[in-house]
Amino acid sequence: MPVLPGGISGREPAGMMRGLLLTLGCALVLWLSLGMGEHWLNPLTAEGQDALILWQLRAPRLILAFAVGGLLALAGAWFQVLLGNPLAEPYVLGVAGSASAGAVAGLMGWPDSALVMSIGAFVGAWLGIACVMFFAHLGPNRMLLAGVVLAAFWAAVLALLLALLPEQGLFRAFAWMMGDLGQSDMPLPLLLAAWLLALACGLLLSRSLDMLLLGERHAEALGVNVHRLRRQLLLLASAVTALAVTAAGTIGFIGLVIPHLMRLLFGSLHRLVLPASAVGGGLLLMLADAAARSLIAPAELPVGVLTAMIGVPVFLLLLLRRS
């Protein structure tokens, strides 16, 4: 049986009941996330001003959270297979660091412009991807090492830029670096289209990904072009991460925890894991964002802090269960 990084076997569980539970979870999270905020609003009975708040303010933000969370979870699943490392996640190769440096660089000249910050983040993310691609031919282990070193480099660049940033841009920069769904300029149709396209690409590659879990030699013997597959995975995962980071800032642990959790529920076959991760990551970020808006309302917590507070104990529990 194929074994994923981290030791989860490739058995296919009785997915109908678990799929039903995931569907019910979707409905429950959607209802809770819409209702939570400074004041609880029942999505089934809201009228007038309450209905405007629900459908014109909260609903678009939840769609943004769902798309970003799903993209990060898909990227995490791909990076874990690409690098053969169960601890891999979307930010492991320094893409988030380069995006943060690009965003802060944009604020250097236009400290009040969210659009310039988003453009800088996207340019910075692709600069980080180009650096990682330069080391892709060295193999997964050395590419991972290069990514760790590049992440340290981008952290140093970011610290330098923050020291030089005008005071009026500091709050915006720090809010974005801790995850901020409230000031995104990314069009929702673009994000939803990217979510669908990323999931479709993942499903097209799912059989090859399953074979890659057996090892490079076995995969090549079964007709998989491993070198081309690794480059495709790197480009897909990095591009998806760049888009998610540009839309919502740096939000960690979703790409690390959700693929693990979905493999526990659905087995390691990627035709099941990838759709479940795309939905599960979206649900987790929706719930985290709703909590961020509610816990200290009318103020708001950084959503990246809450995902870390949720993700760390969940991941530690998964490790204990595995051992």
Long-range contacts (C-beta under 8 A, 24 or more apart in sequence): 2-210, 2-211, 2-213, 2-214, 2-268, 3-213, 3-268, 4-80, 4-81, 4-86, 4-213, 4-263, 4-268, 5-80, 5-81, 5-83, 5-84, 5-85, 5-86, 5-88, 5-213, 6-80, 6-86, 6-260, 6-263, 6-322, 7-86, 7-322, 8-260, 8-263, 8-264, 8-267, 8-268, 9-267, 9-268, 10-210, 10-213, 10-267, 10-268, 10-269, 11-267, 11-268, 12-266, 12-267, 12-269, 12-272, 13-265, 13-266, 13-267, 15-266, 15-267, 15-272, 18-265, 18-266, 22-265, 22-276, 22-279, 22-280, 25-283, 26-279, 26-283, 29-283, 29-286, 29-287, 30-62, 30-286, 32-287, 32-290, 33-58, 33-62, 33-65, 33-286, 33-287, 33-289, 33-290, 34-58, 34-59, 34-62, 36-290, 36-291, 36-293, 36-294, 37-290, 37-293, 37-294, 37-297, 38-293, 38-294, 38-297, 38-298, 39-297, 60-188, 61-181, 61-182, 61-289, 62-286, 62-289, 62-290, 63-188, 63-191, 63-192, 64-181, 64-184, 64-186, 64-188, 64-191, 64-247, 64-248, 65-181, 65-248, 65-282, 65-285, 65-286, 65-288, 65-289, 65-303, 66-195, 66-282, 66-283, 66-285, 66-286, 67-188, 67-191, 67-192, 67-194, 67-195, 67-247, 67-282, 68-181, 68-191, 68-244, 68-247, 68-248, 68-251, 68-282, 68-285, 69-251, 69-254, 69-258, 69-281, 69-282, 69-283, 69-284, 69-285, 69-286, 70-195, 70-198, 70-199, 70-277, 70-278, 70-279, 70-281, 70-282, 71-191, 71-194, 71-195, 71-198, 71-240, 71-241, 71-243, 71-244, 71-278, 71-281, 72-240, 72-241, 72-244, 72-251, 72-254, 72-255, 72-258, 72-281, 72-285, 73-254, 73-255, 73-258, 73-259, 73-262, 73-277, 73-278, 73-280, 73-281, 73-282, 73-284, 74-198, 74-199, 74-202, 74-237, 74-240, 74-274, 74-277, 74-278, 74-281, 75-236, 75-237, 75-238, 75-240, 75-241, 75-244, 75-255, 76-254, 76-255, 76-256, 76-258, 76-259, 76-277, 76-281, 77-202, 77-255, 77-259, 77-262, 77-270, 77-273, 77-274, 77-277, 78-202, 78-233, 78-236, 78-237, 78-240, 79-233, 79-237, 79-255, 80-259, 81-209, 81-212, 81-213, 81-233, 81-270, 82-140, 82-230, 82-233, 82-234, 82-237, 83-140, 83-143, 83-144, 84-140, 85-140, 85-144, 86-260, 87-256, 88-144, 88-256, 89-252, 89-253, 89-255, 89-256, 90-237, 90-240, 90-241, 90-244, 90-255, 91-151, 91-241, 91-250, 91-252, 91-255, 92-144, 92-147, 92-148, 92-151, 93-128, 93-132, 93-143, 93-144, 93-146, 93-147, 93-150, 93-151, 93-238, 94-128, 94-131, 94-132, 94-147, 94-148, 94-150, 94-151, 94-153, 94-154, 95-125, 95-128, 95-129, 95-132, 95-238, 95-241, 95-242, 95-245, 96-125, 96-151, 96-241, 96-245, 96-250, 96-252, 97-128, 97-150, 97-151, 97-153, 97-154, 97-155, 97-157, 97-158, 98-124, 98-125, 98-127, 98-128, 98-129, 98-131, 98-150, 98-154, 99-124, 99-125, 99-128, 99-242, 99-245, 99-246, 99-250, 100-124, 100-154, 100-158, 100-176, 100-177, 100-245, 100-250, 101-154, 101-157, 101-158, 101-161, 102-127, 103-173, 103-176, 103-177, 103-249, 104-158, 104-161, 104-162, 104-165, 104-169, 104-173, 105-161, 107-165, 107-166, 107-169, 107-172, 107-173, 108-161, 108-164, 108-165, 108-166, 108-169, 111-165, 111-166, 111-168, 111-169, 111-172, 112-168, 112-169, 112-172, 114-172, 114-183, 114-184, 114-185, 115-185, 117-172, 117-173, 117-176, 118-184, 118-185, 118-186, 118-246, 118-247, 121-176, 121-245, 121-246, 122-242, 122-243, 122-246, 125-238, 125-241, 125-242, 125-245, 125-246, 126-242, 128-154, 128-238, 128-242, 129-235, 129-238, 129-239, 129-242, 132-234, 132-238, 133-231, 133-234, 133-235, 133-238, 136-230, 136-231, 136-234, 140-230, 175-249, 175-302, 176-249, 176-250, 177-249, 177-250, 177-304, 178-249, 178-250, 178-302, 178-303, 178-304, 178-305, 179-248, 179-249, 179-250, 179-251, 179-302, 179-303, 179-304, 179-305, 179-307, 180-248, 180-249, 180-302, 180-303, 181-248, 181-289, 181-303, 182-300, 184-247, 184-248, 186-243, 186-246, 186-247, 191-243, 191-247, 194-240, 194-243, 195-278, 195-282, 198-236, 198-240, 198-278, 199-274, 199-275, 199-278, 201-236, 202-236, 202-270, 202-274, 202-278, 203-270, 203-271, 203-274, 203-275, 205-229, 205-232, 205-233, 205-270, 206-269, 206-270, 206-271, 206-274, 207-270, 207-271, 209-233, 209-270, 210-268, 210-269, 210-270, 213-268, 248-303, 249-304, 250-304, 251-285, 251-303, 251-304, 251-307, 252-304, 252-307, 252-308, 252-311, 253-307, 253-308, 253-310, 253-311, 253-312, 253-315, 254-281, 254-284, 254-285, 254-307, 254-311, 255-281, 256-311, 256-315, 257-284, 257-310, 257-311, 257-314, 257-315, 257-318, 258-284, 260-315, 260-318, 261-314, 261-318, 264-318, 264-321, 284-310
